[in-house]
Amino acid sequence: MSLFKKHANYESDHTKFIKELKEKNPGMDERQAAGRALLWDRSPLSLDEQRRIDESRLRQQAYPYQTKV
């Protein structure tokens, strides 16, 4: 008997918890996707915006704590 056939109906405690959480809070997947979009899923920058950002960066010296003499 194969190991996978023997335990085909097994669900871990974590899986059960996530399923119960999603049943109690419908729409959680949509809110999670919206939250991800705020921080990670950004639209690509145009070439003009990219150039402007690159030009506005300040140059930092190699060792910022050393004063110029």
HELIX and SHEET records of a PDB file:
HELIX    1   1 LEU A    3  LYS A    6  1                                   4    
HELIX    2   2 ASP A   13  LYS A   24  1                                  12    
HELIX    3   3 MET A   28  LEU A   39  1                                  12    
HELIX    4   4 LEU A   47  SER A   56  1                                  10    
END                                                                             
